[in-house]
Amino acid sequence: MTTNNQLNLSKGQLLKSLLIAFIIAVIVLLTAVLPAEYGIDPLGTGKLFGFSKLYQGNEQIENNETSSSLNFKKIIMEKLGSSIDVPKPIEANNPPPENQYPEREDSIEVIVPAEKGIEYKFKSLKYGSIKYEWTTDKGIVYIDFHGEVKEENPPENVFYESYTLAYSNNMAGTLTAPFEGKHGWYFRNETKEDIVVTIRLSGQYELFK
C-alpha cells in the first residue's frame, strides 16, 4: 500500500500562485533590479534601501573612455633634455647668489590651442626653491618640465635640462633650480579642443613681463 503525498492544486489555486509570484517579481524588479542594474528608481526604493549605490553603468563607461584615451606614445629616457651633442653651458657651474628672489605667489592661466603646443616659463636663481601646481580644465596634455641655463651669448641650439616628461591633467611638486635661468613647461594639446591650464606658483622666482 502506497501513500500519495503529492499536492494537487486546482486551476484557481494555480492561477493564484502564479499571480502572487508575478507580483513579487514585479516588486523585486521595481525596488531592487532596476535601481541596481540600470539606475532607474521609479518608486524611490532604490535610494531608500541603498540599491542605487550598486549602479555603476555611467561610471564604468566613463572609466572605459578615460582608459581608452590614455593610449599615448611611449615616453622614453632619451627624450629627456638636449641631445648629447649640445654641451652644457659653463654658466651652469656658477655659484649660487647670496640672496634669492623674494618669496611670492601667483596663479596663471595658459590656453593651449587644439593640436598645438605652448611654453610657459619663469625665472629662478641657482638653488631657488619653487612649489608648483597645475591642472587642466579638461583633457590631458603632454608636458616637458625643463630649464634653460642663463647664458651671456646663447647659441642657436640652446641647452635645456628636462625634469619631468608626462601625459597628465594635473601635477604638483617642488623645484630646487639647479642653475640660474628659465624654468617651466612645454604643454602640448593633442585633442581637438583648446585646453586651459591653471598654474599656481609659490617661492623664490620672478615672472617674465
Z-matrix of the N, CA and C atoms (Angstrom, degrees):
N
C 1 1.453
C 2 1.525 1 108.18
N 3 1.324 2 116.37 1 127.76
C 4 1.473 3 121.05 2 179.60
C 5 1.512 4 110.05 3 -114.24
N 6 1.355 5 113.49 4 152.76
C 7 1.465 6 119.37 5 179.97
C 8 1.511 7 108.89 6 -112.95
N 9 1.308 8 117.78 7 126.62
C 10 1.455 9 121.77 8 -179.38
C 11 1.520 10 108.79 9 -93.66
N 12 1.397 11 115.82 10 108.36
C 13 1.466 12 120.67 11 -179.76
C 14 1.526 13 112.69 12 -94.95
N 15 1.329 14 117.05 13 3.34
C 16 1.460 15 120.74 14 -178.34
C 17 1.508 16 110.58 15 -63.18
N 18 1.326 17 115.21 16 131.22
C 19 1.458 18 120.55 17 -178.31
C 20 1.522 19 109.63 18 -80.66
N 21 1.289 20 115.60 19 121.72
C 22 1.461 21 121.01 20 178.50
C 23 1.516 22 109.06 21 -98.37
N 24 1.390 23 116.75 22 119.69
C 25 1.454 24 121.24 23 179.75
C 26 1.523 25 109.94 24 -104.25
N 27 1.305 26 113.94 25 140.82
C 28 1.452 27 118.45 26 174.89
C 29 1.518 28 108.83 27 -76.88
N 30 1.315 29 115.67 28 166.26
C 31 1.464 30 119.74 29 179.17
C 32 1.528 31 111.17 30 -59.07
N 33 1.324 32 117.47 31 -37.70
C 34 1.457 33 121.40 32 -179.82
C 35 1.516 34 111.58 33 -65.38
N 36 1.359 35 115.78 34 -43.21
C 37 1.453 36 120.04 35 179.37
C 38 1.537 37 110.96 36 -66.32
N 39 1.357 38 117.05 37 -37.62
C 40 1.455 39 121.42 38 179.25
C 41 1.529 40 111.27 39 -64.89
N 42 1.340 41 115.90 40 -44.15
C 43 1.460 42 120.06 41 178.43
C 44 1.521 43 111.26 42 -64.04
N 45 1.336 44 115.62 43 -37.88
C 46 1.462 45 120.76 44 178.71
C 47 1.532 46 110.78 45 -64.02
N 48 1.343 47 116.94 46 -41.64
C 49 1.470 48 121.56 47 179.21
C 50 1.524 49 110.58 48 -65.02
N 51 1.353 50 115.40 49 -43.02
C 52 1.457 51 118.82 50 178.92
C 53 1.522 52 111.91 51 -63.96
N 54 1.334 53 115.79 52 -38.05
C 55 1.465 54 120.09 53 179.59
C 56 1.527 55 110.74 54 -65.78
N 57 1.339 56 116.01 55 -42.31
C 58 1.477 57 119.98 56 178.43
C 59 1.524 58 110.63 57 -63.19
N 60 1.348 59 116.38 58 -42.49
C 61 1.466 60 120.84 59 179.64
C 62 1.530 61 110.47 60 -63.66
N 63 1.330 62 116.40 61 -39.85
C 64 1.461 63 120.89 62 179.60
C 65 1.529 64 110.41 63 -64.53
N 66 1.349 65 115.24 64 -44.08
C 67 1.475 66 119.17 65 -179.85
C 68 1.525 67 110.66 66 -62.55
N 69 1.339 68 116.90 67 -42.18
C 70 1.464 69 120.79 68 178.72
C 71 1.521 70 110.62 69 -62.63
N 72 1.350 71 115.90 70 -41.09
C 73 1.466 72 119.90 71 179.99
C 74 1.522 73 111.02 72 -63.88
N 75 1.338 74 116.89 73 -40.41
C 76 1.468 75 120.92 74 179.06
C 77 1.523 76 110.39 75 -64.95
N 78 1.342 77 116.30 76 -41.84
C 79 1.468 78 120.22 77 179.23
C 80 1.533 79 110.82 78 -61.82
N 81 1.347 80 115.84 79 -45.19
C 82 1.469 81 120.11 80 179.25
C 83 1.531 82 110.31 81 -63.15
N 84 1.338 83 115.90 82 -39.82
C 85 1.459 84 120.53 83 179.88
C 86 1.524 85 111.03 84 -61.74
N 87 1.346 86 116.10 85 -46.73
C 88 1.453 87 120.53 86 -175.57
C 89 1.522 88 112.91 87 -74.22
N 90 1.328 89 116.18 88 -36.80
C 91 1.468 90 119.60 89 -174.16
C 92 1.527 91 114.04 90 -88.28
N 93 1.327 92 117.65 91 -27.49
C 94 1.462 93 119.31 92 -173.36
C 95 1.525 94 113.73 93 -125.79
N 96 1.320 95 117.96 94 -52.54
C 97 1.460 96 120.92 95 -171.90
C 98 1.532 97 111.75 96 -65.77
N 99 1.343 98 117.17 97 -50.91
C 100 1.464 99 119.43 98 -177.95
C 101 1.530 100 112.51 99 -62.00
N 102 1.352 101 118.79 100 -46.27
C 103 1.473 102 118.09 101 178.32
C 104 1.527 103 113.39 102 -64.16
N 105 1.336 104 117.16 103 -39.93
C 106 1.464 105 120.38 104 -174.84
C 107 1.524 106 112.60 105 -77.78
N 108 1.340 107 117.26 106 -39.87
C 109 1.462 108 120.44 107 -174.00
C 110 1.517 109 114.23 108 -93.45
N 111 1.353 110 116.92 109 -31.94
C 112 1.462 111 119.51 110 -172.57
C 113 1.526 112 113.73 111 -122.81
N 114 1.332 113 117.29 112 -3.29
C 115 1.452 114 119.98 113 -179.86
C 116 1.509 115 113.54 114 72.94
N 117 1.324 116 117.49 115 17.77
C 118 1.466 117 122.79 116 179.87
C 119 1.521 118 108.55 117 -103.64
N 120 1.338 119 116.50 118 124.23
C 121 1.468 120 120.78 119 -174.70
C 122 1.525 121 110.21 120 -132.94
N 123 1.354 122 117.87 121 72.25
C 124 1.465 123 120.55 122 -174.08
C 125 1.527 124 114.32 123 -65.54
N 126 1.337 125 117.28 124 -29.31
C 127 1.461 126 120.82 125 -177.38
C 128 1.524 127 113.14 126 -99.03
N 129 1.324 128 117.27 127 -7.03
C 130 1.455 129 120.01 128 -177.08
C 131 1.516 130 113.82 129 77.77
N 132 1.321 131 116.74 130 3.24
C 133 1.468 132 120.40 131 -178.14
C 134 1.529 133 111.75 132 -75.38
N 135 1.344 134 116.36 133 -26.94
C 136 1.455 135 118.97 134 178.71
C 137 1.519 136 111.28 135 -61.69
N 138 1.334 137 116.00 136 -43.91
C 139 1.457 138 120.69 137 177.50
C 140 1.518 139 110.94 138 -69.36
N 141 1.350 140 116.07 139 -38.72
C 142 1.458 141 121.24 140 -178.39
C 143 1.520 142 111.86 141 -63.09
N 144 1.318 143 116.58 142 -45.59
C 145 1.467 144 121.13 143 -176.32
C 146 1.536 145 114.00 144 -96.45
N 147 1.332 146 116.10 145 -0.92
C 148 1.459 147 119.17 146 176.10
C 149 1.514 148 115.55 147 88.11
N 150 1.342 149 118.09 148 6.22
C 151 1.465 150 119.42 149 -179.40
C 152 1.530 151 112.01 150 -68.74
N 153 1.348 152 116.48 151 -28.66
C 154 1.465 153 119.98 152 -178.30
C 155 1.521 154 112.04 153 -63.39
N 156 1.326 155 116.83 154 -27.24
C 157 1.461 156 120.58 155 179.91
C 158 1.526 157 112.51 156 -66.31
N 159 1.345 158 115.53 157 -20.23
C 160 1.456 159 119.79 158 -178.95
C 161 1.527 160 112.60 159 -78.47
N 162 1.338 161 115.52 160 -16.25
C 163 1.463 162 119.01 161 -176.81
C 164 1.521 163 110.14 162 -75.26
N 165 1.336 164 117.80 163 124.36
C 166 1.460 165 122.76 164 -178.54
C 167 1.525 166 111.88 165 -130.76
N 168 1.313 167 116.64 166 21.12
C 169 1.462 168 120.31 167 -175.56
C 170 1.508 169 113.17 168 -58.70
N 171 1.357 170 118.19 169 -55.41
C 172 1.453 171 121.42 170 -177.75
C 173 1.515 172 111.48 171 -65.90
N 174 1.337 173 114.80 172 -39.60
C 175 1.462 174 118.63 173 179.94
C 176 1.513 175 110.82 174 -64.70
N 177 1.339 176 116.04 175 -39.22
C 178 1.456 177 119.09 176 179.77
C 179 1.515 178 111.44 177 -65.59
N 180 1.346 179 115.99 178 -41.10
C 181 1.465 180 120.00 179 178.22
C 182 1.514 181 110.32 180 -62.99
N 183 1.371 182 115.31 181 -43.00
C 184 1.453 183 119.67 182 -179.42
C 185 1.516 184 110.85 183 -63.61
N 186 1.334 185 116.53 184 -41.56
C 187 1.456 186 120.33 185 179.18
C 188 1.524 187 111.42 186 -63.92
N 189 1.352 188 115.74 187 -39.69
C 190 1.455 189 119.38 188 179.39
C 191 1.518 190 110.89 189 -65.03
N 192 1.372 191 115.41 190 -40.41
C 193 1.446 192 119.18 191 179.46
C 194 1.521 193 110.66 192 -65.52
N 195 1.352 194 115.41 193 -40.97
C 196 1.454 195 119.57 194 178.98
C 197 1.513 196 110.48 195 -63.07
N 198 1.340 197 115.93 196 -42.91
C 199 1.455 198 119.59 197 -179.48
C 200 1.521 199 111.40 198 -63.75
N 201 1.334 200 115.28 199 -41.12
C 202 1.460 201 118.39 200 -177.85
C 203 1.518 202 111.54 201 -70.58
N 204 1.365 203 116.65 202 -23.53
C 205 1.459 204 119.85 203 -179.13
C 206 1.520 205 112.06 204 -81.76
N 207 1.325 206 117.49 205 -4.11
C 208 1.448 207 120.92 206 -177.93
C 209 1.524 208 112.99 207 -96.59
N 210 1.312 209 117.36 208 21.43
C 211 1.462 210 120.75 209 179.46
C 212 1.526 211 110.03 210 -87.46
N 213 1.343 212 115.42 211 67.18
C 214 1.450 213 120.57 212 -178.36
C 215 1.518 214 110.49 213 -93.38
N 216 1.337 215 114.58 214 169.23
C 217 1.449 216 120.15 215 176.53
C 218 1.526 217 110.16 216 -64.73
N 219 1.306 218 115.72 217 144.32
C 220 1.457 219 120.41 218 179.77
C 221 1.527 220 110.06 219 -67.98
N 222 1.346 221 115.51 220 134.37
C 223 1.456 222 121.30 221 177.34
C 224 1.525 223 108.54 222 -92.01
N 225 1.327 224 116.34 223 127.39
C 226 1.459 225 119.68 224 -177.31
C 227 1.531 226 110.56 225 -117.32
N 228 1.329 227 115.41 226 156.78
C 229 1.458 228 122.40 227 -175.92
C 230 1.522 229 112.01 228 -59.64
N 231 1.325 230 116.95 229 -32.72
C 232 1.467 231 120.69 230 -177.14
C 233 1.527 232 112.92 231 -64.55
N 234 1.341 233 117.21 232 -15.70
C 235 1.461 234 121.10 233 178.95
C 236 1.523 235 112.62 234 -85.01
N 237 1.333 236 117.42 235 -4.38
C 238 1.458 237 121.19 236 -178.80
C 239 1.525 238 110.93 237 -75.16
N 240 1.315 239 116.76 238 111.54
C 241 1.453 240 121.67 239 174.07
C 242 1.512 241 115.09 240 73.14
N 243 1.334 242 113.79 241 -167.80
C 244 1.463 243 120.67 242 -178.57
C 245 1.520 244 111.24 243 -68.32
N 246 1.328 245 115.36 244 158.00
C 247 1.457 246 120.04 245 175.66
C 248 1.527 247 109.67 246 -70.40
N 249 1.323 248 116.22 247 163.40
C 250 1.462 249 120.90 248 -173.89
C 251 1.528 250 112.87 249 -66.47
N 252 1.313 251 117.81 250 -16.12
C 253 1.461 252 119.67 251 -179.84
C 254 1.531 253 112.64 252 -85.12
N 255 1.360 254 117.02 253 0.01
C 256 1.466 255 120.96 254 175.70
C 257 1.532 256 107.32 255 -103.72
N 258 1.319 257 118.43 256 109.49
C 259 1.466 258 121.00 257 -175.15
C 260 1.532 259 112.22 258 -70.35
N 261 1.327 260 115.06 259 148.10
C 262 1.462 261 120.68 260 176.00
C 263 1.522 262 108.75 261 -74.66
N 264 1.318 263 119.29 262 128.16
C 265 1.472 264 121.47 263 -176.41
C 266 1.530 265 111.70 264 -61.70
N 267 1.310 266 115.70 265 148.14
C 268 1.467 267 120.26 266 179.34
C 269 1.527 268 111.00 267 -66.61
N 270 1.340 269 116.83 268 -22.22
C 271 1.465 270 120.52 269 179.26
C 272 1.531 271 111.88 270 -64.14
N 273 1.337 272 117.02 271 -19.98
C 274 1.461 273 119.95 272 178.39
C 275 1.525 274 111.33 273 -65.18
N 276 1.349 275 116.38 274 -21.52
C 277 1.465 276 121.34 275 -179.18
C 278 1.526 277 113.09 276 -91.20
N 279 1.325 278 117.27 277 0.88
C 280 1.461 279 119.60 278 178.00
C 281 1.524 280 110.73 279 -60.03
N 282 1.330 281 118.43 280 146.69
C 283 1.470 282 120.83 281 178.69
C 284 1.528 283 110.77 282 -68.82
N 285 1.326 284 117.33 283 158.08
C 286 1.475 285 119.78 284 177.76
C 287 1.525 286 110.48 285 -70.82
N 288 1.318 287 117.78 286 155.87
C 289 1.473 288 120.82 287 179.81
C 290 1.528 289 110.91 288 -73.80
N 291 1.301 290 115.37 289 164.20
C 292 1.458 291 119.54 290 176.50
C 293 1.523 292 110.86 291 -70.34
N 294 1.310 293 116.84 292 -34.01
C 295 1.468 294 121.54 293 -178.95
C 296 1.527 295 110.20 294 -125.42
N 297 1.317 296 115.61 295 135.76
C 298 1.454 297 122.14 296 177.06
C 299 1.531 298 110.09 297 -87.98
N 300 1.333 299 115.85 298 169.75
C 301 1.461 300 119.69 299 172.50
C 302 1.534 301 109.29 300 -60.31
N 303 1.340 302 118.02 301 149.29
C 304 1.468 303 120.35 302 177.89
C 305 1.532 304 111.67 303 -61.22
N 306 1.312 305 116.83 304 149.80
C 307 1.461 306 122.04 305 176.94
C 308 1.532 307 109.96 306 -64.78
N 309 1.333 308 114.84 307 141.18
C 310 1.467 309 120.28 308 178.03
C 311 1.515 310 109.82 309 -155.84
N 312 1.324 311 115.71 310 170.32
C 313 1.467 312 122.19 311 175.73
C 314 1.517 313 108.55 312 -136.61
N 315 1.320 314 115.95 313 143.70
C 316 1.462 315 120.66 314 179.38
C 317 1.522 316 110.03 315 -147.69
N 318 1.328 317 115.16 316 154.53
C 319 1.460 318 122.58 317 172.01
C 320 1.523 319 107.10 318 -129.30
N 321 1.311 320 115.91 319 125.24
C 322 1.465 321 121.27 320 -174.30
C 323 1.526 322 110.20 321 -128.72
N 324 1.317 323 116.64 322 138.57
C 325 1.462 324 121.25 323 174.90
C 326 1.530 325 109.44 324 -106.58
N 327 1.306 326 115.00 325 129.51
C 328 1.467 327 121.37 326 179.96
C 329 1.531 328 108.31 327 -121.48
N 330 1.326 329 117.09 328 125.08
C 331 1.463 330 121.28 329 177.60
C 332 1.526 331 108.48 330 -91.65
N 333 1.328 332 116.12 331 120.66
C 334 1.464 333 121.51 332 177.70
C 335 1.533 334 107.27 333 -101.48
N 336 1.321 335 118.70 334 108.65
C 337 1.469 336 120.66 335 -175.47
C 338 1.530 337 112.17 336 -62.48
N 339 1.316 338 115.21 337 153.80
C 340 1.469 339 121.46 338 178.61
C 341 1.522 340 110.75 339 -56.28
N 342 1.345 341 115.05 340 131.90
C 343 1.464 342 123.34 341 176.62
C 344 1.531 343 113.19 342 57.30
N 345 1.349 344 116.49 343 30.67
C 346 1.458 345 121.17 344 178.05
C 347 1.529 346 109.92 345 -139.43
N 348 1.343 347 115.33 346 171.63
C 349 1.452 348 121.03 347 178.58
C 350 1.509 349 111.12 348 -123.82
N 351 1.335 350 115.57 349 158.04
C 352 1.464 351 120.68 350 -179.60
C 353 1.525 352 108.35 351 -151.93
N 354 1.342 353 116.65 352 151.82
C 355 1.461 354 120.97 353 179.86
C 356 1.521 355 110.84 354 -111.29
N 357 1.331 356 115.15 355 146.45
C 358 1.471 357 120.30 356 169.94
C 359 1.523 358 107.33 357 -135.79
N 360 1.356 359 116.52 358 126.21
C 361 1.457 360 120.86 359 -176.72
C 362 1.524 361 111.04 360 -134.93
N 363 1.339 362 114.78 361 159.37
C 364 1.462 363 123.12 362 174.31
C 365 1.529 364 107.71 363 -130.83
N 366 1.336 365 116.74 364 166.67
C 367 1.459 366 121.60 365 179.28
C 368 1.524 367 110.28 366 -99.72
N 369 1.324 368 115.88 367 139.85
C 370 1.459 369 120.72 368 175.87
C 371 1.519 370 109.51 369 -144.37
N 372 1.331 371 115.93 370 146.24
C 373 1.455 372 121.22 371 174.41
C 374 1.526 373 109.52 372 -85.07
N 375 1.317 374 116.55 373 165.30
C 376 1.456 375 120.78 374 -179.21
C 377 1.529 376 110.28 375 -59.34
N 378 1.317 377 115.55 376 131.07
C 379 1.468 378 126.41 377 -179.56
C 380 1.525 379 113.45 378 70.06
N 381 1.330 380 117.27 379 11.57
C 382 1.455 381 119.57 380 171.68
C 383 1.525 382 110.32 381 -64.66
N 384 1.327 383 116.72 382 143.49
C 385 1.468 384 121.54 383 -176.54
C 386 1.528 385 110.02 384 -108.89
N 387 1.321 386 115.49 385 126.98
C 388 1.471 387 121.11 386 -177.39
C 389 1.520 388 109.95 387 -134.42
N 390 1.319 389 115.97 388 127.05
C 391 1.463 390 120.87 389 170.54
C 392 1.521 391 108.38 390 -92.58
N 393 1.317 392 116.82 391 141.72
C 394 1.459 393 119.51 392 -178.65
C 395 1.526 394 110.46 393 -139.55
N 396 1.316 395 112.83 394 155.61
C 397 1.469 396 121.10 395 175.53
C 398 1.518 397 107.05 396 -153.38
N 399 1.301 398 116.62 397 135.60
C 400 1.460 399 118.68 398 174.21
C 401 1.521 400 109.98 399 -142.40
N 402 1.321 401 115.64 400 152.43
C 403 1.458 402 121.16 401 179.60
C 404 1.523 403 109.37 402 -150.14
N 405 1.317 404 116.82 403 151.78
C 406 1.462 405 121.19 404 178.04
C 407 1.522 406 110.15 405 -95.90
N 408 1.333 407 115.95 406 157.07
C 409 1.467 408 118.83 407 175.20
C 410 1.521 409 110.96 408 -78.61
N 411 1.322 410 116.39 409 -20.77
C 412 1.467 411 121.62 410 176.55
C 413 1.525 412 107.59 411 -170.16
N 414 1.295 413 116.33 412 151.84
C 415 1.453 414 119.61 413 173.49
C 416 1.523 415 114.17 414 76.42
N 417 1.320 416 113.64 415 177.11
C 418 1.459 417 123.04 416 -176.26
C 419 1.528 418 109.13 417 -119.37
N 420 1.316 419 116.34 418 140.22
C 421 1.458 420 121.16 419 178.72
C 422 1.530 421 109.66 420 -120.22
N 423 1.326 422 115.32 421 156.93
C 424 1.456 423 120.97 422 171.10
C 425 1.518 424 107.18 423 -87.14
N 426 1.337 425 118.01 424 137.46
C 427 1.455 426 120.49 425 -179.95
C 428 1.526 427 110.89 426 -130.99
N 429 1.323 428 113.55 427 143.70
C 430 1.461 429 122.24 428 169.54
C 431 1.524 430 105.54 429 -125.62
N 432 1.326 431 116.59 430 103.72
C 433 1.456 432 122.44 431 178.52
C 434 1.525 433 106.72 432 -89.39
N 435 1.334 434 117.21 433 117.52
C 436 1.453 435 119.90 434 -170.24
C 437 1.525 436 111.91 435 -150.85
N 438 1.327 437 115.10 436 173.24
C 439 1.455 438 121.00 437 177.96
C 440 1.511 439 111.73 438 -136.46
N 441 1.339 440 115.64 439 151.64
C 442 1.466 441 122.45 440 177.46
C 443 1.528 442 109.19 441 -122.03
N 444 1.317 443 116.51 442 130.81
C 445 1.464 444 122.00 443 -178.59
C 446 1.530 445 110.40 444 -68.76
N 447 1.320 446 116.11 445 136.84
C 448 1.465 447 119.81 446 174.77
C 449 1.522 448 108.79 447 -72.62
N 450 1.336 449 116.67 448 121.62
C 451 1.456 450 122.21 449 -177.89
C 452 1.522 451 110.51 450 -121.28
N 453 1.309 452 115.22 451 147.64
C 454 1.464 453 119.80 452 177.31
C 455 1.526 454 110.49 453 -66.74
N 456 1.324 455 116.61 454 -44.86
C 457 1.462 456 121.97 455 179.21
C 458 1.530 457 109.18 456 -130.11
N 459 1.313 458 117.68 457 80.19
C 460 1.467 459 120.01 458 -176.51
C 461 1.524 460 111.96 459 -65.08
N 462 1.342 461 117.21 460 138.51
C 463 1.466 462 120.71 461 178.04
C 464 1.530 463 110.63 462 -76.53
N 465 1.307 464 115.08 463 174.64
C 466 1.464 465 119.49 464 178.78
C 467 1.518 466 110.88 465 -65.59
N 468 1.322 467 116.83 466 -40.15
C 469 1.458 468 121.75 467 178.19
C 470 1.529 469 108.37 468 -96.73
N 471 1.322 470 116.14 469 92.35
C 472 1.467 471 121.97 470 -172.02
C 473 1.531 472 110.72 471 -77.13
N 474 1.324 473 116.16 472 138.47
C 475 1.465 474 121.98 473 175.49
C 476 1.531 475 109.42 474 -73.56
N 477 1.323 476 116.23 475 138.47
C 478 1.458 477 120.18 476 171.72
C 479 1.529 478 109.57 477 -142.85
N 480 1.329 479 114.26 478 150.58
C 481 1.461 480 121.26 479 -178.73
C 482 1.522 481 109.25 480 -116.93
N 483 1.332 482 117.14 481 122.05
C 484 1.466 483 121.42 482 -179.61
C 485 1.529 484 110.49 483 -85.53
N 486 1.334 485 115.09 484 136.75
C 487 1.462 486 121.19 485 176.26
C 488 1.532 487 111.20 486 -99.83
N 489 1.334 488 116.34 487 -36.58
C 490 1.462 489 120.95 488 -178.59
C 491 1.516 490 110.23 489 -151.07
N 492 1.339 491 116.30 490 134.07
C 493 1.463 492 122.57 491 168.32
C 494 1.520 493 106.62 492 -118.25
N 495 1.336 494 117.30 493 134.83
C 496 1.468 495 118.66 494 -177.49
C 497 1.519 496 110.47 495 -167.47
N 498 1.329 497 114.80 496 163.53
C 499 1.463 498 123.45 497 164.07
C 500 1.518 499 106.02 498 -109.15
N 501 1.322 500 117.45 499 124.06
C 502 1.463 501 118.97 500 -176.69
C 503 1.523 502 110.58 501 -162.37
N 504 1.340 503 115.53 502 168.63
C 505 1.467 504 121.05 503 172.41
C 506 1.526 505 110.89 504 -117.49
N 507 1.345 506 116.47 505 3.89
C 508 1.457 507 120.71 506 -178.51
C 509 1.526 508 109.10 507 -166.22
N 510 1.325 509 116.47 508 142.22
C 511 1.462 510 119.95 509 177.59
C 512 1.519 511 109.12 510 -158.65
N 513 1.331 512 116.44 511 148.80
C 514 1.461 513 121.66 512 177.04
C 515 1.516 514 108.60 513 -146.63
N 516 1.338 515 115.87 514 151.55
C 517 1.456 516 118.97 515 179.50
C 518 1.516 517 111.03 516 178.05
N 519 1.322 518 115.51 517 -170.70
C 520 1.464 519 123.08 518 178.48
C 521 1.520 520 108.93 519 -129.68
N 522 1.318 521 115.85 520 133.50
C 523 1.460 522 121.75 521 177.01
C 524 1.525 523 109.55 522 -112.40
N 525 1.319 524 116.96 523 128.11
C 526 1.460 525 122.54 524 165.69
C 527 1.523 526 105.68 525 -104.81
N 528 1.312 527 115.61 526 106.75
C 529 1.463 528 120.36 527 -171.56
C 530 1.527 529 111.13 528 -58.76
N 531 1.330 530 118.15 529 123.89
C 532 1.473 531 120.42 530 -178.52
C 533 1.526 532 113.50 531 -76.36
N 534 1.338 533 116.10 532 -13.30
C 535 1.464 534 120.69 533 178.94
C 536 1.520 535 108.27 534 -160.48
N 537 1.325 536 115.71 535 164.24
C 538 1.459 537 119.33 536 176.38
C 539 1.523 538 109.49 537 -75.29
N 540 1.316 539 116.25 538 136.52
C 541 1.455 540 119.06 539 178.50
C 542 1.508 541 113.20 540 159.31
N 543 1.319 542 114.72 541 -156.59
C 544 1.463 543 122.43 542 -179.98
C 545 1.531 544 108.79 543 -96.76
N 546 1.326 545 115.56 544 134.54
C 547 1.458 546 121.01 545 179.26
C 548 1.527 547 107.78 546 -133.91
N 549 1.317 548 116.64 547 145.35
C 550 1.460 549 118.57 548 178.67
C 551 1.513 550 112.42 549 163.43
N 552 1.312 551 115.50 550 -156.49
C 553 1.459 552 121.71 551 -169.24
C 554 1.525 553 112.75 552 -121.67
N 555 1.295 554 113.83 553 144.67
C 556 1.461 555 121.52 554 162.77
C 557 1.514 556 105.75 555 -105.29
N 558 1.332 557 116.72 556 116.69
C 559 1.459 558 122.45 557 178.35
C 560 1.525 559 108.87 558 -104.01
N 561 1.332 560 117.66 559 131.31
C 562 1.464 561 121.11 560 175.33
C 563 1.522 562 109.10 561 -123.02
N 564 1.317 563 114.84 562 126.60
C 565 1.457 564 122.76 563 -178.02
C 566 1.526 565 108.77 564 -101.03
N 567 1.324 566 117.68 565 113.02
C 568 1.457 567 121.75 566 -178.00
C 569 1.531 568 112.58 567 -98.66
N 570 1.331 569 116.74 568 8.93
C 571 1.464 570 120.97 569 178.24
C 572 1.526 571 109.73 570 -95.81
N 573 1.302 572 116.50 571 177.40
C 574 1.466 573 121.84 572 -178.16
C 575 1.522 574 112.47 573 -97.77
N 576 1.340 575 117.70 574 11.10
C 577 1.467 576 122.11 575 177.43
C 578 1.523 577 109.59 576 -128.47
N 579 1.346 578 115.92 577 147.41
C 580 1.464 579 119.96 578 175.13
C 581 1.528 580 110.05 579 -61.03
N 582 1.316 581 116.31 580 145.09
C 583 1.460 582 122.10 581 177.94
C 584 1.525 583 108.39 582 -123.48
N 585 1.318 584 116.87 583 133.78
C 586 1.461 585 122.24 584 177.23
C 587 1.521 586 108.95 585 -98.18
N 588 1.325 587 115.93 586 123.18
C 589 1.468 588 121.74 587 177.18
C 590 1.528 589 108.10 588 -105.31
N 591 1.325 590 116.94 589 123.33
C 592 1.464 591 122.19 590 176.63
C 593 1.524 592 108.56 591 -100.79
N 594 1.334 593 115.60 592 119.77
C 595 1.466 594 122.20 593 -178.11
C 596 1.527 595 109.35 594 -108.70
N 597 1.317 596 115.67 595 132.02
C 598 1.468 597 121.29 596 173.21
C 599 1.520 598 109.06 597 -116.03
N 600 1.329 599 115.62 598 130.53
C 601 1.455 600 121.70 599 -179.51
C 602 1.522 601 110.14 600 -124.48
N 603 1.328 602 115.87 601 147.93
C 604 1.464 603 121.59 602 176.82
C 605 1.523 604 108.37 603 -152.64
N 606 1.348 605 115.95 604 124.09
C 607 1.459 606 117.26 605 179.03
C 608 1.509 607 113.27 606 146.01
N 609 1.341 608 115.17 607 -150.63
C 610 1.453 609 123.62 608 -173.09
C 611 1.532 610 110.02 609 -101.43
N 612 1.313 611 116.34 610 92.47
C 613 1.465 612 122.41 611 -175.92
C 614 1.504 613 109.58 612 -160.29
N 615 1.315 614 116.03 613 173.55
C 616 1.460 615 123.25 614 172.04
C 617 1.515 616 108.60 615 -135.91
N 618 1.322 617 115.92 616 147.69
C 619 1.458 618 120.97 617 176.65
C 620 1.517 619 109.70 618 -90.53
N 621 1.313 620 115.77 619 151.97
C 622 1.452 621 121.09 620 173.68
C 623 1.531 622 108.71 621 -76.90
N 624 1.302 623 116.94 622 138.23
C 625 1.457 624 120.59 623 179.90
C 626 1.514 625 110.76 624 -94.51
